[in-house]
Amino acid sequence: MDTMTTEVDVLQPGALWWNWFGEQYFVPRYTARPRTEEEARHAVLAARKLKLPVRASGAGHSNPAVVPTPGVHVDFDGMRDVISVDREKLQVTIQPGMRVGEVSRYLRTVGMSLNNQGDIDTQTVVGAIATGTHGAGITLPCMSMQMIAARIVTADGDFLDLSAEKDGELFRAFRCSIGLFGLVVSVTLQAVPSYNIHKISWNADVEDCIGGLHQRLETNRTFWFFWLPVKKSAELYVLPGGVVPSTATRENDICHMRVYNAVPVDEAAPALKEGEQFDHSSVIFPNPYIPNFREIEYAVPFGRFEEAFAEVRHLFQTKYPEALYPVECRPVKADDSYISAYAERDGYALSISGPLEFETWGMLKEMDALLDRYDARPHWGKHHFMSAERLERIYPRYDDFKRTRREIDPDGVFLNDHLRSLFA
Ligand SMILES: Cc1cc2nc3c(=O)[nH]c(=O)nc-3n(C[C@H](O)[C@H](O)[C@H](O)COP(=O)(O)OP(=O)(O)OC[C@H]3O[C@@H](n4cnc5c(N)ncnc54)[C@H](O)[C@@H]3O)c2cc1C
């Protein structure tokens, strides 16, 4: 097949796309569903000829308009395999459509685990890396730090192989870059030896949770909690309401807490008590969610978390006593990216949600203003109210990120309206 034929073949009439929440949807001019790296390259070449912009999607689990494009939408669902694995170095190279859970379960079969992952596993690894998706733990950075190399198709339709070892600052900018540097056609991850997780869940009063916070953070690989304003909150996030032990002295205004500790796979399982589970990391990490919420998630500096949390709780209790959704709070270690929420700063993520109703925006906007006083940074896969001016204030490397983006994509092929307003 010659080049011209491939370019034409790879573009199909634009198909309706919508995200997991149904909040974002669009019909692009063309949809490309590449099955090979070469086909992905030809999608960019064809878009360039037609002077159209390009955006890729993963599993569509992000809230904001990080995918929509009027031009060429590249859907990587047809590229979902492991490319290679290095059992000595514990590294795996995968295609861009692979879901976190698919990689995690594959790694188990070859004696490895992901060092950390978020609380669902149905998003793609590439999408998770692109937005700085994270789990919880003061020693555990976001998933962008698990990437050690990647192959991208640049705006010129060339392949560019990037690695942490070889590309220094360029790789730091690329680590968390919301699909702005090009189409990612493969990614290499640094995994760790396979481990099981001993998980303990329980409910307690807020005072107990916050009072014991630092001790629990320091003595466990992972400690995180959901603040439940009312009893009903638990079921909105499919949290195990009545089936975990509880020391809470009341029904409302309590915390659901979780501890995860890693146990090498050759060690015996502990005797399990009520509220405890023990299984492979690929089994314990994922949790069920239903698309019933509108969410912002901002990271405040680690040392200011308790103050920020107290203010958020106070605002809920005084102004939004009818609010039902849990507030999820997770610590994340600093990384070396330019614009992840944890770029060179240990952080504490506060995720704040309401129902998928118009009124929720007002509450989220007020939380945004509150958290801005903490120089809070957004999760790029969740709603936020950022402006270019604000990003300049909260990210020391913001100008470097924009300059690098312009160098790699001077014509803005991988921008869309949402991202142009922030990073052009
Ligand atoms: C129920 C639920 C639970 C979640 N839990 C967590 C959590 O625990 N922790 C957390 O931090 N986040 C969490 N998130 C957020 C989620 O991890 C991010 O939104 C993530 O980016 C979604 O990945 P995706 O595969 O759906 O990518 P998409 O949302 O489809 O895309 C994300 C970005 O990646 C880009 N992209 C994707 N593939 C490519 C490619 N091949 N080349 C170039 N660019 C590409 C897209 O253009 C877009 O900019 C959760 C989201 C949901 C809905």
The ligand as an SDF file (V2000), in Angstrom:
LIG
                    3D

 53 58  0  0  0  0  0  0  0  0999 V2000
  -14.4330    6.7580   37.8850 C   0  0  0  0  0  0  0  0  0  0  0  0
  -13.1220    7.4750   37.7470 C   0  0  0  0  0  0  0  0  0  0  0  0
  -12.1240    7.2370   38.6740 C   0  0  0  0  0  0  0  0  0  0  0  0
  -10.9020    7.9080   38.5550 C   0  0  0  0  0  0  0  0  0  0  0  0
   -9.9470    7.6600   39.4860 N   0  0  0  0  0  0  0  0  0  0  0  0
   -8.8020    8.3610   39.4590 C   0  0  0  0  0  0  0  0  0  0  0  0
   -7.8110    8.1590   40.4450 C   0  0  0  0  0  0  0  0  0  0  0  0
   -7.9170    7.3090   41.3140 O   0  0  0  0  0  0  0  0  0  0  0  0
   -6.7250    8.9520   40.4140 N   0  0  0  0  0  0  0  0  0  0  0  0
   -6.5590    9.9220   39.4780 C   0  0  0  0  0  0  0  0  0  0  0  0
   -5.5660   10.6460   39.5290 O   0  0  0  0  0  0  0  0  0  0  0  0
   -7.4510   10.0820   38.4880 N   0  0  0  0  0  0  0  0  0  0  0  0
   -8.5640    9.3370   38.4640 C   0  0  0  0  0  0  0  0  0  0  0  0
   -9.4810    9.5160   37.4700 N   0  0  0  0  0  0  0  0  0  0  0  0
   -9.1380   10.3970   36.3470 C   0  0  0  0  0  0  0  0  0  0  0  0
   -8.5740    9.5830   35.1640 C   0  0  0  0  0  0  0  0  0  0  0  0
   -7.5500    8.7290   35.5750 O   0  0  0  0  0  0  0  0  0  0  0  0
   -8.0070   10.5380   34.1150 C   0  0  0  0  0  0  0  0  0  0  0  0
   -9.0180   11.3880   33.6560 O   0  0  0  0  0  0  0  0  0  0  0  0
   -7.3500    9.8120   32.9410 C   0  0  0  0  0  0  0  0  0  0  0  0
   -6.7270   10.7610   32.1270 O   0  0  0  0  0  0  0  0  0  0  0  0
   -8.3450    9.0440   32.1230 C   0  0  0  0  0  0  0  0  0  0  0  0
   -7.6640    8.2640   31.1570 O   0  0  0  0  0  0  0  0  0  0  0  0
   -8.3660    7.9070   29.7850 P   0  0  0  0  0  0  0  0  0  0  0  0
   -7.7090    6.7020   29.2260 O   0  0  0  0  0  0  0  0  0  0  0  0
   -9.8090    7.8340   29.9700 O   0  0  0  0  0  0  0  0  0  0  0  0
   -7.9310    9.1560   28.8900 O   0  0  0  0  0  0  0  0  0  0  0  0
   -8.8450   10.2720   28.2020 P   0  0  0  0  0  0  0  0  0  0  0  0
   -9.6760   10.9020   29.2460 O   0  0  0  0  0  0  0  0  0  0  0  0
   -9.5220    9.6860   27.0310 O   0  0  0  0  0  0  0  0  0  0  0  0
   -7.7030   11.2650   27.7180 O   0  0  0  0  0  0  0  0  0  0  0  0
   -6.9140   11.9340   28.6690 C   0  0  0  0  0  0  0  0  0  0  0  0
   -5.8470   12.7450   27.9300 C   0  0  0  0  0  0  0  0  0  0  0  0
   -4.8920   11.8530   27.3640 O   0  0  0  0  0  0  0  0  0  0  0  0
   -4.7270   12.1420   25.9820 C   0  0  0  0  0  0  0  0  0  0  0  0
   -4.3940   10.8980   25.3060 N   0  0  0  0  0  0  0  0  0  0  0  0
   -4.9450    9.6820   25.5100 C   0  0  0  0  0  0  0  0  0  0  0  0
   -4.3590    8.7690   24.7120 N   0  0  0  0  0  0  0  0  0  0  0  0
   -3.4300    9.4310   23.9880 C   0  0  0  0  0  0  0  0  0  0  0  0
   -2.4740    9.0450   22.9910 C   0  0  0  0  0  0  0  0  0  0  0  0
   -2.3490    7.7710   22.5890 N   0  0  0  0  0  0  0  0  0  0  0  0
   -1.6770    9.9980   22.4640 N   0  0  0  0  0  0  0  0  0  0  0  0
   -1.7710   11.2770   22.8740 C   0  0  0  0  0  0  0  0  0  0  0  0
   -2.6320   11.6980   23.8120 N   0  0  0  0  0  0  0  0  0  0  0  0
   -3.4480   10.7760   24.3610 C   0  0  0  0  0  0  0  0  0  0  0  0
   -6.0560   12.7230   25.5460 C   0  0  0  0  0  0  0  0  0  0  0  0
   -5.9410   13.5030   24.3810 O   0  0  0  0  0  0  0  0  0  0  0  0
   -6.4070   13.5550   26.7660 C   0  0  0  0  0  0  0  0  0  0  0  0
   -5.7240   14.7790   26.7150 O   0  0  0  0  0  0  0  0  0  0  0  0
  -10.6920    8.8270   37.5100 C   0  0  0  0  0  0  0  0  0  0  0  0
  -11.6780    9.0460   36.5640 C   0  0  0  0  0  0  0  0  0  0  0  0
  -12.8900    8.3630   36.6710 C   0  0  0  0  0  0  0  0  0  0  0  0
  -13.9550    8.5790   35.6500 C   0  0  0  0  0  0  0  0  0  0  0  0
  1  2  1  0
  2  3  1  0
  2 52  2  0
  3  4  2  0
  4  5  1  0
  4 50  1  0
  5  6  2  0
  6  7  1  0
  6 13  1  0
  7  8  2  0
  7  9  1  0
  9 10  1  0
 10 11  2  0
 10 12  1  0
 12 13  2  0
 13 14  1  0
 14 15  1  0
 14 50  1  0
 15 16  1  0
 16 17  1  0
 16 18  1  0
 18 19  1  0
 18 20  1  0
 20 21  1  0
 20 22  1  0
 22 23  1  0
 23 24  1  0
 24 25  2  0
 24 26  1  0
 24 27  1  0
 27 28  1  0
 28 29  2  0
 28 30  1  0
 28 31  1  0
 31 32  1  0
 32 33  1  0
 33 34  1  0
 33 48  1  0
 34 35  1  0
 35 36  1  0
 35 46  1  0
 36 37  1  0
 36 45  1  0
 37 38  2  0
 38 39  1  0
 39 40  1  0
 39 45  2  0
 40 41  1  0
 40 42  2  0
 42 43  1  0
 43 44  2  0
 44 45  1  0
 46 47  1  0
 46 48  1  0
 48 49  1  0
 50 51  2  0
 51 52  1  0
 52 53  1  0
M  END
$$$$
